[in-house]
């Protein structure tokens, strides 16, 4: 999916909502545990209930890898279902991979070729040669961790090195990498006050913003400091939507929560 197609879908749906499919078998409705594949059954139900309200889905691969081969097969069925039924939706493999050379190339092949995701999240700590193998897939997007929403972000990301915060140096350096036009960046919603400075470095790039809802991030603040003429934001909500209820009404509850966020976004876009 091209950036232009993503922007078009945002305008069409009046939404820049991304829903995180982080499936924990201890949290899904008990009746789904009787299904042959409870993870996929849950994901399918959530997708069917919310696809008209969002423009992206983001499975965090850890929630599938934790269940071994069965979990990976559930992930495969989920992405296949999305690509078949809703090809207009942007898909994100939240894998946070980061290694060098051929290893990164193999990670990229796994998510871009085998599973056919539109994008994958990567960690840039090892530098250029850990990210460029992903960027070599010119028709895909690489979403690089820039400034995250966890408390540990302050351990390294905001430290000053040679007079400049490390996260700013990382973002600036990434602009020089081959095919950097296909980079998007992760910026946590709880770091909304940093967005104005980030936009000075990457004024047009798309930002994936987790942390709205369960982690306490403010949609209004994120939009105030981070929105561009082409929106430039994907706001992710996971637990707040998919676990709005763990009863038989879970799809209705998920729809209601997604609709609530979508309507807030529609108001921003007016």
VEXLO-181908 format. One record per residue: x, y, z of N, C-alpha, C, CB in turn. Coordinates in steps of 0.05 Angstrom, whole numbers, padded with zeros to 5 digits, always signed. Atoms other than C-alpha are relative to their C-alpha. Glycine has a CB too. Layout:
N
XYZXYZXYZXYZ
...
***
This chain:
270
+00017-00024+00000+00000+00000+00000+00018+00025+00000-00019+00000+00025
-00015-00025+00001+00027+00069-00018-00010+00019+00021-00002+00012-00028
+00008-00020-00019+00025+00128+00028-00024+00015-00010+00023+00020+00005
+00023-00014+00012-00023+00162-00020-00026-00016+00004+00004+00005-00030
+00024+00017-00005-00071+00102-00014-00009+00001+00029+00006-00028-00009
+00006-00001-00028-00066+00105+00061-00014+00027+00007+00025-00002+00017
+00012-00026-00004-00082+00180+00061-00029+00000-00011+00017+00022-00012
+00027+00001+00012-00141+00167+00015-00020-00015+00018+00001-00013-00028
+00018+00015-00018-00169+00115+00062-00007+00015+00026+00014-00027+00007
+00005-00017-00023-00161+00162+00121-00022+00021-00006+00026+00015+00009
+00020-00020+00008-00201+00215+00084-00027-00012-00004+00009+00015-00026
+00026+00014+00005-00254+00165+00063-00014-00008+00025+00006-00025-00018
+00012+00010-00025-00265+00136+00132-00002+00021+00022+00015-00024+00010
-00002-00021-00020-00252+00201+00169+00011-00012+00026-00028+00012+00005
-00013+00014-00023-00207+00160+00214+00029-00004-00005-00015-00027+00005
-00028+00008+00001-00134+00150+00228+00006-00019+00023+00019+00025+00000
-00001+00019-00022-00146+00095+00278+00014-00026-00009-00028-00006+00011
-00012+00026+00003-00101+00034+00283-00007-00017+00024+00032+00003-00003
+00008+00018-00022-00125-00025+00324+00021-00022+00004-00028-00012-00005
-00020+00020-00007-00074-00068+00359-00013-00027+00006+00017+00009+00023
+00011+00027-00005-00089-00143+00356+00019-00015+00017-00005-00015-00028
-00018+00012-00019-00052-00164+00418-00016-00020+00017+00013+00022+00019
+00018+00020-00010-00087-00229+00435+00012-00016+00023-00009-00019-00022
-00008+00015-00024-00080-00257+00505-00023-00020+00006+00006+00019+00025
+00021+00020-00004-00118-00323+00515-00013+00002+00028+00010-00027-00004
+00011-00004-00027-00128-00304+00588-00020+00023+00002+00022+00005+00020
+00017-00024+00000-00167-00242+00568-00024-00002-00019+00016+00024-00005
+00021+00001+00020-00211-00263+00510-00025-00014+00012+00009-00015-00026
+00024+00013-00011-00284-00286+00522+00003-00031+00001-00024+00007-00018
-00004+00028-00006-00285-00356+00551-00012-00019-00021-00012-00007+00027
+00013+00018+00019-00332-00385+00499+00017-00004-00025-00027+00012-00008
-00018+00003+00024-00279-00373+00444+00021-00021+00004+00013+00027-00006
-00020+00020-00005-00232-00421+00478-00008-00028-00010+00006-00002+00030
+00009+00025+00011-00275-00477+00451+00004-00002-00030-00030-00004+00006
-00005+00000+00028-00258-00457+00380+00025-00015-00007+00001+00029-00011
-00024+00014+00008-00207-00495+00340+00025+00018+00001-00003-00011-00029
-00021-00020-00001-00165-00432+00335-00011+00025+00014+00011+00007-00029
+00011-00022-00015-00186-00384+00391+00011+00027-00008+00003-00004+00029
-00013-00025+00007-00136-00330+00371-00012+00011-00026+00030-00003-00002
+00011-00009+00026-00160-00326+00299-00030+00006+00003+00005-00020-00022
+00029-00005-00003-00233-00331+00320-00004+00027+00013-00012-00022+00018
+00002-00026-00013-00223-00271+00366+00007+00022-00020+00019+00001+00024
-00008-00021+00019-00185-00231+00313-00021+00004-00021+00027-00007-00012
+00020-00002+00021-00236-00246+00259-00025+00015+00010-00008-00028-00010
+00023-00014-00011-00293-00223+00304+00005+00029+00004-00008-00014+00026
-00007-00028-00004-00257-00159+00322+00002+00015-00027+00027+00002+00015
-00003-00012+00027-00239-00145+00249-00028+00005-00012+00017-00017-00018
+00027-00002+00012-00311-00158+00226-00016+00023+00014-00015-00026+00003
+00016-00020-00015-00337-00111+00280+00011+00029-00003-00001-00007+00029
-00012-00027-00001-00288-00053+00270+00014+00009-00025+00021+00000+00022
-00016-00007+00024-00258-00053+00200-00010+00026-00013-00002-00022-00020
+00011-00024+00012-00304+00004+00178+00008+00025+00015-00030-00002-00003
-00006-00023-00018-00278+00049+00234+00030+00005+00001-00010-00006+00027
-00029-00003-00002-00202+00040+00226+00013-00002-00027+00012-00020+00020
-00014+00002+00026-00150+00045+00172+00024-00019+00002+00010+00028-00008
-00023+00018-00004-00098-00002+00202-00005-00020+00023+00026+00016+00005
-00001+00019-00022-00089-00064+00244+00030-00007+00006-00016-00027-00007
-00027+00004-00009-00026-00079+00284+00002-00024+00019+00012+00025+00013
-00006+00022-00018-00014-00149+00311+00028+00002+00011-00004-00027-00015
-00027+00002-00012+00043-00150+00361+00008-00029+00000-00001+00012+00030
-00007+00028+00005+00080-00213+00342+00006-00016+00025+00023-00001-00018
-00006+00014-00025+00099-00229+00414-00024-00016+00010+00010+00019+00022
+00024+00013-00010+00027-00247+00429-00007-00025-00016-00023+00020-00001
+00004+00024+00017+00030-00300+00374+00023-00019+00004-00003+00008-00029
-00024+00017-00004+00101-00325+00383-00001-00014+00027+00026+00017-00001
+00002+00012-00026+00084-00339+00456-00014-00027+00000-00014+00019+00019
+00015+00025+00002+00039-00396+00433+00012-00019-00020-00029+00006-00008
-00015+00018+00017+00091-00428+00388-00011-00001-00028-00001-00027+00012
+00009+00003+00028+00073-00456+00320-00029+00007-00003+00005-00029-00009
+00029-00006+00002-00002-00451+00334-00004+00030-00001-00015-00012+00024
+00004-00029+00000+00005-00377+00349+00009+00012-00026+00016+00012+00023
-00009-00011+00026+00045-00364+00286-00020-00006-00022+00028-00013-00007
+00021+00006+00020-00008-00400+00245-00024+00018+00003-00008-00030+00003
+00022-00019-00005-00060-00356+00278+00006+00027-00012-00006+00002+00030
-00008-00026+00012-00021-00295+00257-00002-00001-00030+00029+00006+00008
+00002+00004+00029-00016-00322+00186-00029+00001-00009+00013-00026-00008
+00029+00000+00008-00091-00334+00183-00011+00028+00002-00016-00020+00017
+00010-00027-00004-00103-00264+00210+00008+00018-00023+00010+00011+00027
-00009-00018+00022-00061-00228+00158-00012-00009-00026+00031+00000-00001
+00012+00009+00024-00088-00272+00103-00029+00009-00002+00001-00031-00002
+00028-00008-00001-00159-00255+00124-00002+00030-00006-00013-00006+00028
+00000-00029+00005-00143-00180+00125+00006+00006-00029+00020+00014+00018
-00008-00006+00028-00109-00182+00057-00021-00009-00020+00026-00014-00006
+00021+00010+00018-00166-00222+00026-00025+00017+00002-00006-00029+00005
+00026-00013-00005-00226-00187+00057+00002+00031+00000-00012-00010+00025
-00002-00029-00004-00199-00117+00070+00027+00010-00010-00004+00008+00029
-00026-00008+00011-00140-00102+00023+00005+00030+00003+00002-00008-00028
-00003-00029-00002-00153-00027+00033+00012+00007+00028-00026+00014-00004
-00010-00005-00027-00130-00033+00106+00030-00004+00002-00015-00017+00021
-00029+00001-00004-00057-00019+00124+00006-00019+00023+00011+00029+00006
-00007+00020-00020-00025-00076+00162+00028+00004+00010-00003-00029-00012
-00026-00005-00014+00032-00070+00212+00007-00025+00016-00002+00025+00018
-00011+00021-00017+00073-00127+00239+00017+00013+00021+00018-00021-00017
-00015-00013-00022+00094-00100+00306+00019-00020+00012-00020+00010+00022
-00020+00020-00007+00157-00142+00312+00025+00012+00013+00008-00016-00024
-00023-00014-00011+00209-00090+00332+00026-00015-00005-00004+00004+00030
-00024+00014+00007+00263-00128+00295+00023+00020-00003-00004-00016-00025
-00023-00017+00004+00334-00101+00291+00026-00017+00002+00001+00022+00021
-00025+00015+00001+00396-00139+00269+00014+00009-00026-00005-00031+00001
-00016-00010+00023+00449-00131+00215+00000-00019-00024+00028+00006+00009
-00005+00016+00024+00459-00154+00144-00021-00019-00007+00026-00014+00003
+00018+00021+00010+00429-00219+00121-00022-00006+00020+00016-00025-00006
+00020+00006-00020+00392-00228+00187-00024+00019-00003+00011+00003+00029
+00022-00018+00005+00351-00165+00176-00014-00005-00026+00011+00029+00000
+00013+00007+00026+00339-00185+00104-00019-00023+00004+00022-00007-00021
+00018+00023-00005+00310-00251+00128-00024+00008+00016+00016-00022+00014
+00024-00010-00015+00266-00216+00179-00019+00015-00019+00010+00019+00023
+00017-00015+00019+00242-00170+00124-00015-00019-00019+00017+00019-00017
+00013+00020+00017+00227-00229+00078-00023-00014+00015+00020-00021-00010
+00020+00014-00016+00188-00263+00134-00026+00017+00001+00010-00005+00028
+00023-00016-00003+00141-00204+00143-00011+00012-00025+00006+00022+00020
+00009-00013+00025+00139-00172+00074-00008-00020-00022+00022+00017-00010
+00005+00020+00022+00141-00234+00029-00017-00023+00010+00026-00010-00011
+00015+00024-00008+00117-00294+00068-00028+00008+00012+00015-00015+00021
+00025-00008-00012+00064-00259+00110-00014+00023-00014+00004+00008+00029
+00012-00022+00017+00052-00200+00062-00012+00022+00017-00021-00012-00017
+00007-00024-00014+00047-00145+00114+00008+00024-00016+00013+00001+00028
-00008-00025+00013+00049-00074+00089+00023+00014+00014-00024+00020+00000
-00021-00013-00015+00098-00053+00143+00009-00017+00024-00010+00028+00010
-00010+00014-00024+00140-00076+00202+00014+00020+00017+00019-00024-00008
-00015-00018-00018+00167-00041+00263+00028-00011+00005-00015+00003+00027
-00028+00008-00004+00242-00041+00273+00013+00018+00022+00016+00003-00026
-00015-00015-00020+00291-00020+00328+00026+00009-00013+00005-00018+00025
-00023-00011+00015+00348+00025+00302+00026+00000+00016-00006+00028-00008
-00024-00002-00017+00399+00014+00358+00025-00009-00014-00005-00017+00025
-00024+00009+00014+00447-00023+00312+00006+00016-00025-00004-00029-00008
-00007-00019+00021+00443+00032+00260-00009-00007-00028+00028+00004+00000
+00007+00000+00028+00439+00039+00185-00002-00028-00011+00020+00015-00016
+00000+00027+00013+00457-00033+00166-00019-00019+00013+00027-00012+00001
+00021+00017-00011+00402-00060+00211-00028+00008-00011+00000+00002+00030
+00025-00010+00010+00347-00018+00178-00002+00000-00030-00005+00029+00011
+00001-00001+00030+00366-00011+00105-00009-00026-00013+00027+00008-00010
+00011+00024+00013+00352-00085+00090-00031+00000-00001+00010-00024+00015
+00029-00002+00001+00279-00071+00108-00008+00021-00021-00011+00008+00028
+00006-00021+00020+00279-00007+00066+00005-00008-00028+00017+00025+00007
-00005+00010+00027+00305-00047+00007-00026-00010-00013+00020-00023+00001
+00026+00008+00011+00233-00071-00001-00016+00026-00006-00016-00019+00020
+00008-00027+00006+00213-00007-00037-00030+00004+00000+00010+00007-00027
+00029-00003+00000+00138-00021-00039-00012-00006+00028-00013-00018-00021
+00009+00005-00027+00134-00033+00036+00009+00024+00018+00011-00027+00011
-00007-00022-00019+00140+00013+00097+00014-00012+00024-00025+00015+00009
-00016+00007-00024+00190+00008+00154-00006+00020+00021+00030-00002-00006
+00008-00019-00022+00166+00038+00220+00021-00002+00022-00029-00007+00010
-00023+00000-00018+00225+00057+00263-00006+00011+00027+00023+00015-00013
+00003-00011-00027+00224+00066+00338+00015+00026+00002+00009-00021+00021
-00013-00026-00003+00239+00139+00351-00001+00009+00029-00014+00021-00018
+00003-00009-00028+00211+00160+00419-00024-00015+00011-00004+00031+00002
+00021+00018-00009+00171+00108+00457-00014+00010+00025+00012-00028+00005
+00018-00010-00022+00117+00115+00510+00006-00012+00027-00028-00005-00008
-00006+00013-00026+00148+00071+00564+00018+00017+00017+00012-00027-00005
-00017-00015-00019+00183+00098+00626+00029-00003-00006-00006-00009+00029
-00028+00005+00006+00248+00067+00604+00011+00016-00024+00004-00029-00006
-00009-00018+00022+00250+00114+00544+00020+00020+00009-00025+00014-00013
-00018-00021-00011+00285+00163+00589+00028-00011+00006-00012+00012+00025
-00026+00011-00005+00342+00114+00600+00021+00008-00021-00002-00031+00002
-00018-00006+00023+00372+00128+00531-00011+00021-00019+00005-00025-00015
+00011-00015+00023+00325+00162+00482+00001+00030+00003-00028-00009-00005
+00001-00029-00004+00322+00230+00514+00027+00011+00011-00022+00008+00019
-00026-00009-00009+00395+00233+00537+00013+00018-00020+00018-00025+00006
-00014-00019+00017+00436+00290+00509+00028-00011-00007+00001+00027+00012
-00026+00009+00010+00495+00269+00466+00010+00022-00019-00001-00028-00014
-00011-00022+00017+00539+00324+00436-00020+00022-00004+00008-00011-00027
+00017-00023+00000+00487+00375+00454-00028-00004-00012+00012+00022-00015
+00026+00006+00012+00427+00340+00423-00011-00026+00011+00002-00001-00031
+00012+00024-00010+00377+00289+00449+00004-00023-00020-00030+00004+00005
-00006+00023+00017+00392+00219+00423-00022-00006-00020+00006-00024+00017
+00022+00007+00018+00323+00208+00393+00000+00018-00024-00027+00001+00014
-00001-00019+00023+00331+00271+00350+00023-00008-00019+00004+00028+00011
-00022+00009+00017+00399+00246+00325-00007-00024-00016+00025-00005+00017
+00008+00024+00014+00369+00179+00308-00018+00007-00024-00014-00019+00019
+00019-00007+00021+00312+00210+00268+00015+00015-00023-00023+00018+00011
-00014-00015+00020+00358+00259+00232+00018-00018-00017+00017+00022+00013
-00018+00019+00015+00408+00204+00214-00015-00018-00018+00016-00016+00020
+00016+00018+00016+00354+00159+00188-00009+00012-00027-00025-00009+00015
+00008-00013+00025+00335+00210+00135+00021-00003-00022-00004+00030+00005
-00022+00003+00020+00402+00197+00100+00001-00029-00011+00026+00008+00012
-00001+00028+00008+00389+00122+00092-00014-00004-00026-00011-00018+00022
+00012+00006+00026+00372+00092+00025-00029-00008+00002+00016-00023-00014
+00029+00004+00000+00297+00092+00010-00013+00010+00026-00006-00030-00004
+00011-00010-00025+00285+00132+00074-00028+00012-00004+00019+00021+00012
+00027-00010+00005+00222+00159+00041-00021-00020+00008-00004+00007-00030
+00019+00021-00009+00190+00093+00062+00001-00004+00030+00007-00026-00014
-00001+00001-00029+00205+00106+00135-00025+00013+00013+00025+00012+00011
+00018-00012-00018+00151+00118+00186+00013-00002+00028-00029-00014+00000
-00013+00000-00026+00166+00129+00260-00020-00004+00022+00014+00027+00004
+00016+00004-00024+00139+00106+00327+00006+00022+00020+00005-00028+00012
-00002-00020-00020+00126+00163+00375-00023-00004+00020+00000+00029-00012
+00020+00006-00020+00089+00148+00440-00018+00024+00006+00013-00009+00025
+00020-00021-00005+00026+00188+00455+00006+00014+00027-00028-00012+00001
-00006-00013-00026+00051+00201+00526+00024+00019-00003+00007-00022+00021
-00022-00019+00005+00108+00241+00494-00009+00021-00019+00025-00015-00012
+00012-00019+00019+00061+00288+00457+00015+00027+00000-00029+00004+00006
-00013-00027-00001+00100+00350+00481+00025+00000-00017+00006+00007+00028
-00024+00001+00017+00160+00326+00440-00007+00001-00030+00015-00026+00006
+00007+00002+00028+00121+00322+00375+00007+00024-00017-00029-00006-00002
-00006-00024+00015+00132+00394+00355+00029+00000-00009-00006+00026+00017
-00028+00002+00007+00207+00384+00356+00005-00022-00021+00018-00005+00024
-00002+00022+00019+00200+00318+00319-00009+00009-00028-00016-00024+00009
+00010-00010+00026+00159+00352+00264+00019+00019-00013-00027+00013+00005
-00021-00018+00013+00216+00402+00253+00020-00017-00015+00014+00016+00022
-00019+00017+00013+00259+00343+00233-00013-00016-00023+00013-00020+00020
+00015+00015+00020+00208+00301+00195-00029+00011-00003-00001-00031+00009
+00025-00014+00001+00152+00348+00177-00023-00014-00014+00003+00026-00014
+00021+00013+00016+00114+00301+00130-00003-00030+00006+00005+00005-00029
+00000+00029-00003+00130+00230+00153-00024-00009+00017+00026-00009+00014
+00021+00011-00017+00075+00186+00182+00012-00009+00026-00014-00024-00015
-00007+00009-00027+00079+00173+00256-00020-00020+00010+00002+00024+00020
+00017+00019-00014+00051+00111+00290+00001+00007+00029+00010-00030-00006
+00001-00010-00028+00028+00134+00358-00015-00018+00018-00012+00028+00000
+00014+00017-00020+00013+00082+00411-00002+00016+00026+00016-00026+00005
+00002-00012-00026-00008+00099+00481-00024+00017+00006+00024+00017+00005
+00025-00014-00005-00075+00133+00471-00020-00019+00013-00012+00012-00027
+00019+00018-00014-00126+00104+00519+00012-00012+00024-00010-00021-00019
-00009+00015-00024-00100+00051+00566+00025+00012+00012+00004-00029-00007
-00025-00011-00011-00032+00085+00573-00002+00029+00007+00022-00005-00020
+00005-00028-00009-00062+00154+00584+00007+00022-00019+00015+00004+00024
-00007-00021+00019-00041+00190+00521-00025+00015-00010+00014-00012-00024
+00022-00017+00008-00084+00248+00496-00001+00003-00030+00003+00028+00013
+00004-00003+00029-00111+00246+00425+00002+00029-00008-00027-00013-00009
+00000-00029+00006-00122+00321+00426+00029+00011-00001-00017+00015+00021
-00027-00010-00001-00050+00335+00446+00017-00010-00023+00013-00007+00027
-00015+00012+00023-00021+00287+00394-00007+00014-00026-00006-00030-00002
+00008-00013+00025-00062+00319+00339+00009+00029-00001-00031-00001-00003
-00008-00028-00002-00045+00389+00362+00029+00004-00009-00004+00011+00028
-00029-00003+00005+00030+00378+00357+00010-00017-00024+00015-00008+00024
-00011+00019+00019+00036+00322+00306-00014-00002-00027+00000-00027+00011
+00014+00004+00025-00016+00328+00251+00011+00017-00023-00030+00007+00004
-00010-00014+00024+00004+00348+00180-00023+00004-00019+00023-00017-00014
+00021-00005+00020-00034+00369+00118-00012-00026-00011+00012+00016-00023
+00010+00027+00009-00040+00295+00099-00005-00018+00024+00021-00013-00019
+00005+00012-00026-00056+00277+00172+00026-00010+00012-00020-00023-00003
-00027+00008-00010+00010+00240+00181+00000-00015+00026+00017+00023+00002
+00001+00014-00025-00014+00201+00241-00016-00026-00002-00013+00018+00021
+00016+00024-00005-00037+00131+00257+00000-00004+00031+00013-00026-00014
+00003+00002-00029-00064+00129+00328-00008-00028+00007-00021+00020+00010
+00005+00028-00007-00061+00059+00358-00014-00002+00027+00025-00016+00000
+00013+00008-00025-00108+00032+00411-00003-00030-00001-00027+00014+00004
+00001+00029-00001-00103-00041+00431-00020-00009+00022+00027-00012+00006
+00017+00010-00022-00130-00061+00500-00026+00015+00003+00016+00001+00025
+00024-00016-00004-00179-00004+00503-00023-00007-00018+00006+00029-00004
+00021+00009+00019-00216-00032+00443-00006-00029+00002+00008+00008-00029
+00005+00029+00003-00206-00107+00438-00008-00013+00026+00025-00013-00010
+00008+00012-00026-00215-00119+00513-00021+00018+00014+00024-00004+00018
+00021-00017-00012-00272-00069+00523-00020-00017+00016-00015+00016-00022
+00016+00020-00014-00311-00131+00545+00011-00028-00005-00030+00002-00009
-00008+00028+00004-00293-00204+00556-00024-00019+00002+00021-00008+00021
+00024+00015+00000-00365-00226+00554-00009-00005-00029-00022+00014+00016
+00010+00007+00027-00408-00250+00495-00005+00025-00017-00025-00016+00002
+00005-00024+00015-00420-00177+00476+00026+00014-00008-00017+00019+00017
-00026-00013+00004-00345-00164+00464+00002+00014-00027+00021-00021+00002
-00002-00014+00026-00355-00146+00391-00015+00027+00000-00011-00018-00023
+00015-00025-00002-00408-00094+00407+00016+00021+00016-00027-00005+00013
-00016-00018-00017-00363-00065+00461+00024+00011-00015+00009-00014+00026
-00022-00009+00016-00304-00062+00414-00008+00020-00021+00013-00024-00014
+00010-00019+00020-00345-00028+00360-00006+00027+00013-00026-00011-00012
+00007-00025-00013-00369+00024+00410+00025+00016+00007-00016-00006+00026
-00024-00014-00007-00299+00040+00434+00015+00011-00025+00019-00019+00015
-00012-00009+00025-00272+00043+00363-00015+00024-00012+00001-00023-00021
+00017-00021+00010-00330+00087+00342+00005+00026+00016-00030-00008+00002
-00006-00023-00016-00316+00134+00400+00025+00014-00009+00002-00009+00030
-00025-00012+00009-00245+00145+00377-00002+00010-00028+00023-00021+00001
+00003-00009+00028-00264+00149+00304-00015+00027-00001-00016-00021-00016
+00015-00025+00000-00315+00204+00319+00017+00024+00010-00025-00003+00018
-00019-00021-00008-00262+00243+00357+00018+00008-00022+00016-00010+00024
-00018-00006+00023-00217+00237+00296-00015+00015-00022+00011-00026-00011
+00016-00014+00020-00273+00258+00250-00003+00029+00007-00027-00013-00003
+00002-00028-00009-00282+00321+00291+00026+00016-00005-00008+00001+00029
-00026-00013+00004-00208+00336+00286+00004+00006-00030+00023-00018+00010
-00004-00003+00029-00209+00327+00210-00019+00020-00013-00004-00027-00013
+00019-00019+00012-00267+00375+00199+00014+00027-00007-00024+00005+00019
***
